[in-house]
Amino acid sequence: MGVVEALYIFNERNTIILEHVYTGRPPSASIVLPRFLSHPAPQPPFIHLPNTSPPVVVFSIIQDGLLFLVPSSTATEPLLVLEFIHRVADALEDFLGSPLLASKIESSYDVVVQIVGEMCDAGVVCNTEPNALREVVEVPNWMNSLLGGFGLPSTPPALGQRPNSPFSGGISNTNTSSAGSALPWRRSNVKHTSNELYVDIVESLQVVLAPSGRPISAFANGTIAFTAKISGVPDLLLSLTGPGGRSSMRHTMALPCFHPCVRLARWKEHPGELSFVPPDGRFVLAGYECDLLPDLFSSDAMNGKIPSPNLVLPATIEVNGSLGREGNELEVRLLMSSKNLTGASSMTTSNVARNSPFGGLSSGSASGSTTSTTGVPALEDVLIHVPISPEVRNVTGIRSTKGDAKFLPTEALLEWRISTREASGITNTGATLRCTLVGPVDEADDMTNGTKGLSLTTNIYDYDDTIDGSYQGLDGHASNNHAPGQSQTGARPDVTRVEKNATLMPQAATLSFKTRGWLASGIKVDSLTINAKSSKGLGAGVTPYKGVKYHTVSRQGIEVRC
């Protein structure tokens, strides 16, 4: 296993603001940066630089506009270094505040040096937990500055330690000295006046639908965020269940990743059960990926029993192009689901009342109080993006039954935004947006549209009263009344125009929204219990308040092909 040799942090102007060397003699920041920037943007997470002495592999991330670089001249596990850089950025943000700015690092250089020094020692990653760092990193405040100005100690002696005096004889009590917490992710002597436990499960959708509406791919990336504001050292057990019960959790929560506090042996023996001692405060307990489509490589599918896709979404969109007489009109429809979605991770008041392990859990904290009576969760911040072809000069006649729509020429994008209040009033018939796409100017448009619908011809008509009929009937041309855009051959020019306008129609559209009280994967929190035997410092008869929330987010995650 390799080591972390140095850490370089650059500001938005690529000026070095921190250069910390852990071990060895790595190339300096002034040598690494130009060679790193010589690669075309966006740079990959790690780049090999053979022209340095010694040759190194540079690992990089960008957070809040700051560039973090870590060079390594030995064989190193890439994920280890990248995770270390992310934890350094998170620790700096935790101490200095969000967003992480270069001015904050420069003004708190003494704190930053302590943080980066504690997180890695001689190139070996050691202490990266925020709770453990807060016990060893001294953060100056106004009281410390005031006492230091008078020559008084700014921090009191550790609990159990005796101050040095002439009568102590140099004897110190080493058994009662402060040794820190035995758990690196939890601070020692945690005290809270109100004991609370909160579980937030957030899923982000990534769905691709064919023009017929059949799903091509559908995934939900979930995150289980946990907030522990409880005294002592609690031992918790969080039980999860899915649409097929606990036995299906191993397949429902595919590719799981856990916080170091989770006992992996318990999860392997009993999938769906998370046993852990939580850190103090808010943290990410676990992450997972869920495939919302049936497994085509399962035993049933291999035997010919291929299940049909049963993907249920609260809303989707439908794009219809090449409408109108000239085929230049576009229609986008927002369709609400008519199916009952209450069975997919929507906890109601009756469920909470029957669930005895959730003592003290209110219905508002369970479902977010946004689940409608029809079983379809209420949508929030609905946003539809329709990429427009660069050949489109303008989009005119924009009209929508709900929300506001506008064309963004600089981004070649048609944006339709529906507020939460308007989205709650959309019925099963949905909402409609219609507009007209104006294509590039060609010679036919110059002859027709450029003269406001008047066709200029070079025919010369002479008056001759010897011919039956009026002079407009000469040559059989002027007597025919043609609509604009048509000629003597009938509708042939309109067909040509429709074919040209078909190339202006969009190829896809995306739907973004947020909803509470519903998860696409169907995962639910079955219970959250405290093991009183293994917990310490909680106090007898203390029942913490517990709450659960479900969130589903689609950040352009539902894509409909046209």
VENRA-V527709 format. One record per pair of residues at least 6 apart in sequence whose C-alpha atoms are under 8 Angstrom apart, sorted by the first residue. I is the first residue (numbers start at 0). J is the second residue. D is the distance in Angstrom with one decimal. If there is no record, write none. Layout:
I/J/D  I/J/D
//
This chain:
0/74/7.0  0/75/5.7  0/76/6.7  1/71/7.9  1/73/5.8  1/74/5.5  1/75/4.1  1/76/6.8  2/71/7.2  2/73/7.5  2/75/6.7  2/122/4.8  2/123/5.7  2/124/7.9  3/21/6.9  3/22/7.6  3/69/7.0  3/70/7.4  3/71/6.3  3/80/7.1  3/119/7.8  3/122/4.4  3/123/6.5  3/124/7.5  4/20/6.1  4/21/5.1  4/22/5.0  4/23/6.4  4/24/7.8  4/25/6.6  4/69/7.2  4/70/6.4  4/71/5.9  4/121/7.9  4/122/5.4  5/18/7.4  5/19/5.6  5/20/4.2  5/21/5.3  5/22/7.1  5/25/7.0  5/69/5.7  5/70/6.2  5/71/7.8  5/122/7.8  6/17/7.7  6/18/6.0  6/19/5.2  6/20/6.4  6/21/7.9  6/67/7.2  6/68/6.0  6/69/4.9  6/70/7.4  7/15/7.2  7/16/7.9  7/17/5.7  7/18/4.7  7/19/6.5  7/28/6.5  7/67/5.8  7/68/5.1  7/69/6.3  8/15/6.0  8/16/5.8  8/17/5.1  8/18/6.7  8/65/6.8  8/66/5.6  8/67/4.7  8/68/6.4  9/15/4.4  9/16/5.5  9/17/7.1  9/65/5.7  9/66/5.0  9/67/6.6  10/16/6.7  10/64/6.9  10/65/4.9  10/66/6.5  10/101/5.8  11/64/5.6  11/65/5.9  11/66/7.7  13/66/7.6  15/28/7.4  16/101/7.3  16/104/7.7  16/105/6.9  18/28/7.1  19/115/7.9  21/119/7.4  21/120/6.8  21/121/5.1  21/122/5.2  22/121/5.3  22/122/5.6  25/52/7.9  25/53/7.2  25/70/7.0  25/71/7.5  25/72/7.4  26/51/6.8  26/52/6.5  26/53/7.2  26/70/7.8  30/51/7.6  31/51/7.7  34/48/7.1  35/46/7.5  35/48/7.7  35/57/7.8  36/42/7.9  43/59/7.9  44/58/5.6  44/59/5.2  44/60/6.6  44/81/7.9  45/56/6.5  45/57/5.3  45/58/4.3  45/59/6.2  45/77/7.8  46/56/5.5  46/57/5.3  46/58/6.7  47/54/7.6  47/55/6.0  47/56/4.3  47/57/6.3  48/54/5.8  48/55/5.5  48/56/6.0  48/57/7.3  49/55/6.7  53/72/6.6  54/72/6.0  55/70/5.9  55/71/5.2  55/72/4.3  55/73/7.5  56/70/5.6  56/71/5.3  56/72/6.3  57/68/6.4  57/69/5.6  57/70/4.4  57/71/6.4  58/68/5.6  58/69/5.1  58/70/6.4  58/77/7.8  58/80/7.2  58/81/6.7  59/66/7.1  59/67/5.4  59/68/4.6  59/69/6.5  59/81/7.4  59/84/7.8  60/66/6.1  60/67/5.4  60/68/7.1  60/81/7.7  60/84/7.3  60/85/7.6  61/67/6.2  62/88/7.4  62/99/7.7  63/98/6.5  63/99/6.0  63/100/7.1  65/100/7.6  65/101/7.3  67/84/7.2  69/80/7.8  69/84/7.8  83/124/7.4  83/127/7.9  86/127/6.5  87/114/8.0  87/115/7.0  87/118/7.6  87/127/7.6  90/114/7.5  90/127/7.8  90/129/6.2  91/99/7.3  91/111/7.0  91/114/7.5  92/98/6.9  92/99/5.5  93/129/7.5  95/103/6.5  95/104/7.6  95/107/7.9  104/111/6.7  110/136/7.0  110/137/7.1  110/138/6.3  113/136/6.1  114/132/7.1  114/136/6.7  117/125/7.5  117/126/6.1  117/127/7.9  117/132/7.4  118/124/6.1  118/125/5.6  118/126/4.6  118/127/5.2  119/125/5.4  119/126/6.9  126/132/7.1  126/183/7.6  128/183/6.5  128/184/5.3  129/184/7.1  130/183/7.4  130/184/5.6  130/185/5.5  130/186/5.4  130/278/7.2  130/279/7.1  131/180/7.7  131/183/5.5  131/184/6.0  131/185/6.6  131/186/6.1  134/179/7.4  134/186/7.2  142/153/7.4  143/153/4.7  143/154/7.4  144/153/7.6  146/152/6.6  146/153/5.5  147/153/5.9  156/162/7.1  157/176/6.8  157/177/6.2  158/175/7.6  158/176/6.9  158/177/6.8  159/172/7.6  159/175/5.3  159/176/6.1  159/177/7.8  160/171/7.3  160/172/6.4  160/175/6.9  160/176/6.0  161/171/7.0  161/172/7.5  163/169/7.3  179/186/7.7  179/187/6.4  180/186/5.9  180/187/4.8  184/260/7.5  184/277/7.8  184/278/5.3  184/279/8.0  185/277/7.1  185/278/4.5  185/279/5.8  186/278/7.5  186/279/6.9  187/231/7.9  188/230/7.8  188/231/6.4  189/229/7.6  189/230/5.2  189/231/5.4  189/232/7.8  189/279/7.7  190/229/7.0  190/230/4.5  190/231/6.6  191/228/6.5  191/229/5.8  191/230/5.2  193/228/7.4  193/229/7.3  193/543/7.7  194/228/5.5  194/229/4.5  194/230/6.8  194/542/7.7  194/543/4.8  194/544/6.4  195/226/7.9  195/227/6.3  195/228/5.1  195/229/6.0  195/543/5.1  195/544/4.6  195/545/5.9  196/225/7.5  196/226/5.8  196/227/4.9  196/228/6.3  196/229/7.3  196/543/6.8  196/544/6.1  196/545/4.8  196/546/6.5  197/225/5.8  197/226/5.0  197/227/6.7  197/545/5.7  197/546/4.7  197/547/5.8  198/223/7.0  198/224/6.0  198/225/4.8  198/226/6.6  198/546/6.2  198/547/4.7  198/548/6.4  199/223/5.8  199/224/5.0  199/225/6.3  199/547/5.9  199/548/4.9  199/549/6.0  199/550/7.5  200/221/6.9  200/222/5.7  200/223/4.6  200/224/6.2  200/547/8.0  200/548/6.4  200/549/5.1  200/550/6.2  201/221/5.6  201/222/5.3  201/223/6.5  201/224/7.8  201/518/7.9  201/549/6.1  201/550/4.7  201/551/5.7  201/552/7.4  202/219/5.8  202/220/5.4  202/221/4.1  202/222/6.4  202/518/6.7  202/519/7.6  202/550/6.3  202/551/4.8  202/552/6.1  203/219/5.5  203/220/5.2  203/221/6.4  203/551/6.0  203/552/4.8  203/553/5.6  203/554/7.5  203/556/7.5  204/217/7.5  204/218/6.1  204/219/4.7  204/220/6.6  204/551/7.4  204/552/6.4  204/553/5.2  204/554/7.7  204/556/5.3  204/557/7.0  205/216/7.8  205/217/5.7  205/218/5.2  205/219/6.2  205/220/8.0  205/553/7.4  205/556/4.4  205/557/6.0  206/214/7.3  206/215/7.6  206/216/5.7  206/217/4.2  206/218/6.3  206/556/5.9  206/557/4.7  206/558/6.2  207/214/6.0  207/215/5.5  207/216/5.3  207/217/6.4  207/556/8.0  207/557/6.0  207/558/4.8  207/559/6.0  207/560/7.5  208/214/4.4  208/215/5.4  208/216/7.3  208/557/7.6  208/558/6.2  208/559/4.8  208/560/6.2  209/215/6.3  209/559/6.2  209/560/5.3  209/561/7.4  210/559/6.7  210/560/5.2  210/561/5.0  212/559/7.7  214/308/7.5  214/310/7.6  216/292/7.2  217/290/6.2  217/291/5.3  217/292/6.2  218/288/7.0  218/289/5.7  218/290/4.7  218/291/5.5  218/292/7.9  219/288/5.8  219/289/5.1  219/290/6.6  219/291/7.0  219/519/7.1  219/520/6.9  220/286/7.6  220/287/6.0  220/288/4.6  220/289/6.4  221/286/5.6  221/287/5.2  221/288/6.0  221/289/7.6  222/283/7.1  222/284/7.8  222/285/6.0  222/286/4.4  222/287/6.6  223/283/6.0  223/284/5.5  223/285/5.2  223/286/6.1  224/281/7.1  224/282/5.9  224/283/4.5  224/284/5.6  224/285/7.3  225/281/5.7  225/282/5.6  225/283/6.1  225/284/5.9  226/279/7.7  226/280/5.3  226/281/4.1  226/282/6.4  227/277/6.6  227/278/7.0  227/279/5.6  227/280/5.1  227/281/6.4  228/279/6.3  228/280/5.9  229/279/7.6  229/537/7.5  229/543/7.5  230/536/6.4  230/537/5.4  231/534/7.7  231/535/5.6  231/536/4.0  231/537/5.1  232/276/6.9  232/534/5.7  232/535/5.0  232/536/6.2  232/537/7.1  233/276/5.9  233/277/7.3  233/529/6.9  233/530/7.5  233/531/8.0  233/533/7.6  233/534/4.5  233/535/6.2  233/536/7.8  233/537/6.9  234/274/7.4  234/275/6.0  234/276/4.9  234/277/7.6  234/529/5.8  234/530/5.5  234/531/7.6  234/533/6.2  234/534/5.1  235/274/5.8  235/275/5.5  235/276/6.1  235/277/7.6  235/527/7.1  235/528/5.8  235/529/4.7  235/530/6.1  236/272/6.8  236/273/5.6  236/274/4.5  236/275/6.6  236/526/8.0  236/527/5.7  236/528/5.3  236/529/6.4  236/530/7.5  237/272/5.8  237/273/5.0  237/274/6.5  237/524/7.4  237/525/7.8  237/526/6.0  237/527/4.6  237/528/6.7  238/271/5.7  238/272/4.6  238/273/6.4  238/524/6.1  238/525/5.4  238/526/5.2  238/527/6.4  239/245/7.0  239/248/7.8  239/271/4.8  239/272/6.3  239/522/6.8  239/523/5.7  239/524/4.7  239/525/5.3  239/526/7.3  240/248/6.5  240/271/6.3  240/522/5.7  240/523/5.4  240/524/6.4  240/525/6.1  241/247/6.6  241/248/6.1  241/251/7.0  241/520/7.6  241/521/5.6  241/522/4.4  241/523/6.2  242/343/7.6  242/520/8.0  242/521/5.6  242/522/6.9  245/270/6.8  245/271/6.0  246/270/7.2  248/270/5.9  248/271/5.6  249/270/5.7  249/271/7.4  251/288/8.0  251/289/5.7  251/290/7.4  251/520/7.4  252/287/5.5  252/288/5.9  252/289/5.6  253/287/5.9  253/288/5.2  253/289/5.7  253/290/7.8  254/287/5.6  254/288/5.9  255/285/7.0  255/286/5.6  255/287/4.3  255/288/6.9  256/285/5.5  256/286/5.2  256/287/6.4  257/284/6.0  257/285/4.3  257/286/6.5  258/283/6.8  258/284/5.2  258/285/6.0  260/275/5.4  260/276/6.0  260/277/6.5  260/278/7.9  261/273/6.3  261/274/5.8  261/275/4.6  261/276/7.4  261/284/7.8  262/273/7.1  262/274/5.7  262/275/6.1  265/272/6.9  265/273/7.1  265/274/6.7  266/272/5.6  266/273/6.1  266/274/7.8  289/520/6.5  291/310/6.5  291/519/7.6  291/520/6.6  292/308/5.8  292/309/7.0  292/310/6.7  293/306/6.5  293/307/7.5  293/308/6.3  293/309/8.0  294/300/7.5  295/301/7.5  295/305/6.8  299/305/6.7  300/306/7.3  311/336/7.9  311/338/7.8  311/340/7.7  311/519/7.5  312/336/6.7  312/519/7.3  313/335/6.2  313/336/5.1  313/340/7.6  313/375/6.3  313/376/6.8  313/378/8.0  314/333/7.1  314/334/5.6  314/335/4.5  314/336/5.4  315/333/6.1  315/334/5.4  315/335/6.6  315/336/7.7  315/510/7.2  315/557/7.5  316/331/7.0  316/332/5.5  316/333/4.6  316/334/5.7  316/508/7.9  316/510/7.1  316/559/7.0  317/331/5.8  317/332/5.1  317/333/6.6  317/334/7.4  317/559/7.4  318/329/7.6  318/330/5.9  318/331/4.6  318/332/6.5  318/508/7.5  318/559/8.0  318/561/6.5  319/329/6.1  319/330/5.1  319/331/6.4  319/561/7.8  320/326/7.5  320/327/7.6  320/328/6.4  320/329/4.7  320/330/6.3  320/501/7.7  320/504/6.0  320/505/7.8  321/327/5.4  321/328/5.7  321/329/6.5  321/497/7.1  321/500/7.0  321/501/5.8  321/504/6.9  322/328/4.8  322/329/6.2  322/330/7.8  324/493/7.6  324/497/8.0  325/493/6.1  325/494/7.7  325/496/6.1  325/497/5.1  325/500/7.6  326/496/7.5  326/497/4.7  326/498/7.8  326/500/6.0  326/501/6.8  327/435/5.7  327/436/5.4  327/437/7.2  327/497/7.1  327/500/5.5  327/501/7.3  327/503/7.8  327/504/7.9  328/433/7.2  328/434/5.8  328/435/4.3  328/436/6.1  329/433/5.7  329/434/5.4  329/435/6.1  329/436/7.2  329/504/7.4  330/431/7.0  330/432/5.6  330/433/4.5  330/434/6.7  331/431/5.8  331/432/5.1  331/433/6.4  332/429/6.8  332/430/5.7  332/431/4.5  332/432/6.3  333/429/5.3  333/430/5.1  333/431/6.4  334/427/6.8  334/428/6.8  334/429/4.6  334/430/6.9  335/425/7.6  335/426/7.0  335/427/5.4  335/428/7.4  335/429/5.8  336/375/7.0  336/427/6.9  337/375/7.6  337/427/6.3  338/374/7.6  338/375/7.3  339/373/7.0  339/374/4.7  339/375/6.1  340/374/5.2  340/375/5.5  340/376/7.4  340/517/7.6  341/374/5.0  341/375/7.0  341/517/7.4  342/521/7.3  343/517/6.0  343/518/5.9  343/519/6.4  343/520/7.1  343/521/4.2  343/522/7.3  344/516/7.0  344/517/5.1  344/518/5.2  344/519/7.7  344/520/7.8  344/521/4.8  344/522/5.6  344/523/5.2  344/549/7.4  345/366/6.3  345/370/7.7  345/516/5.0  345/517/5.0  345/518/7.4  345/523/7.9  345/549/7.6  346/362/8.0  346/365/6.1  346/366/5.5  346/516/7.0  347/362/6.6  347/365/7.4  347/366/6.5  348/361/7.9  348/362/5.1  351/357/7.1  351/360/7.1  351/361/7.5  351/362/6.7  351/365/7.8  354/525/7.8  354/526/7.4  356/526/5.4  356/527/6.1  356/528/6.1  357/526/6.3  357/527/6.5  357/528/7.8  357/545/6.4  358/542/7.6  358/544/7.3  358/545/7.2  359/542/7.9  359/543/7.5  359/544/5.3  359/545/6.2  360/544/6.4  360/545/5.1  360/546/5.3  360/547/7.9  361/546/6.9  362/368/7.6  364/546/5.2  364/547/5.7  364/548/6.0  365/516/7.5  365/546/5.9  365/547/4.5  365/548/5.0  365/549/7.6  366/515/6.9  366/516/4.4  366/517/7.9  366/547/7.4  366/548/5.8  366/549/6.7  367/515/5.8  367/516/5.6  367/548/6.2  367/549/7.5  368/515/8.0  368/516/7.4  369/376/6.5  369/377/5.9  369/514/7.9  369/515/6.2  369/516/6.6  370/376/4.6  370/377/6.1  370/515/7.3  370/516/6.0  370/517/7.9  371/377/6.3  376/514/6.4  376/515/6.9  376/516/6.9  376/517/6.7  377/422/7.6  377/423/6.1  377/514/6.1  377/515/7.4  378/419/6.5  378/422/6.2  378/423/6.8  378/512/6.3  378/513/5.8  378/514/5.1  379/418/6.9  379/419/4.5  379/422/7.0  379/512/5.8  379/513/5.0  379/514/5.9  380/416/7.5  380/417/6.5  380/418/5.5  380/419/5.5  380/511/7.6  380/512/5.4  380/513/6.3  381/416/6.0  381/417/5.1  381/418/6.4  381/419/7.2  381/422/7.3  381/510/7.4  381/511/5.7  381/512/4.5  381/513/7.3  382/414/7.2  382/415/5.8  382/416/4.6  382/417/6.3  382/510/6.0  382/511/5.0  382/512/6.4  383/414/5.9  383/415/5.0  383/416/6.4  383/508/7.2  383/509/5.7  383/510/4.7  383/511/6.2  383/555/7.9  384/412/6.6  384/413/5.8  384/414/4.9  384/415/6.5  384/508/5.8  384/509/5.3  384/510/6.7  384/555/7.8  385/412/5.8  385/413/5.0  385/414/6.6  385/505/6.9  385/507/6.7  385/508/4.6  385/509/6.6  386/411/6.2  386/412/4.7  386/413/6.3  386/505/6.2  386/506/7.7  386/507/7.0  386/508/6.7  387/411/5.2  387/412/5.4  387/413/6.7  387/503/7.6  387/504/7.4  387/505/5.7  388/411/6.9  388/503/5.8  388/504/7.2  388/505/6.5  389/411/6.5  390/438/6.1  390/439/6.2  390/503/6.8  391/436/6.4  391/437/5.7  391/438/4.6  391/439/6.4  391/503/6.4  392/436/7.8  392/437/5.6  392/438/5.5  392/439/6.1  393/408/7.6  393/436/6.3  393/437/5.2  393/438/7.3  394/406/6.5  394/434/6.7  394/435/5.6  394/436/4.8  394/437/6.0  395/434/6.0  395/435/5.2  395/436/6.5  395/437/7.3  396/433/7.6  396/434/5.0  396/435/5.8  397/404/6.9  397/405/7.2  397/432/7.3  397/433/5.9  397/434/4.4  397/435/7.1  398/404/7.4  398/432/5.8  398/433/5.6  398/434/6.5  399/430/7.5  399/431/5.7  399/432/4.2  399/433/6.4  400/430/5.8  400/431/5.6  400/432/6.7  401/417/6.5  401/421/6.6  401/422/7.8  401/430/6.1  401/431/7.4  402/415/7.0  402/416/5.7  402/417/4.2  402/418/6.5  402/421/6.8  403/415/5.9  403/416/5.5  403/417/6.5  404/413/7.3  404/414/5.6  404/415/4.2  404/416/6.2  404/432/7.9  405/413/6.0  405/414/5.5  405/415/6.6  406/412/6.1  406/413/4.6  406/414/6.2  407/413/6.2  407/414/7.3  436/503/7.3  438/500/7.0  438/503/6.9  446/454/6.6  446/455/7.6  447/453/6.4  447/454/6.2  447/483/7.3  447/484/6.9  452/483/5.8  460/470/7.2  460/473/7.3  461/470/7.5  462/470/6.2  463/470/7.4  471/477/5.2  471/478/5.4  472/478/5.1  476/487/7.9  479/487/7.6  481/487/7.3  484/492/6.7  484/493/6.7  485/491/7.4  485/492/5.9  485/493/6.6  486/492/7.2  505/561/7.0  506/560/6.1  506/561/4.9  507/558/6.7  507/559/5.5  507/560/4.4  507/561/5.2  508/558/5.7  508/559/5.4  508/560/6.7  508/561/7.8  509/555/5.1  509/556/6.9  509/557/5.5  509/558/4.4  509/559/6.3  510/553/7.2  510/554/7.5  510/555/5.2  510/556/6.6  510/557/5.2  510/558/6.6  511/552/7.6  511/553/4.8  511/554/4.9  511/555/4.7  511/556/6.5  511/557/7.0  512/552/6.1  512/553/5.2  512/554/6.8  513/550/7.4  513/551/5.8  513/552/4.6  513/553/6.4  514/550/5.9  514/551/5.3  514/552/6.6  515/548/7.5  515/549/5.6  515/550/4.5  515/551/6.3  516/548/6.6  516/549/4.8  516/550/6.2  517/549/5.8  517/550/6.4  517/551/6.6  518/549/6.4  518/550/6.6  518/551/5.8  519/551/7.4  524/547/7.6
//
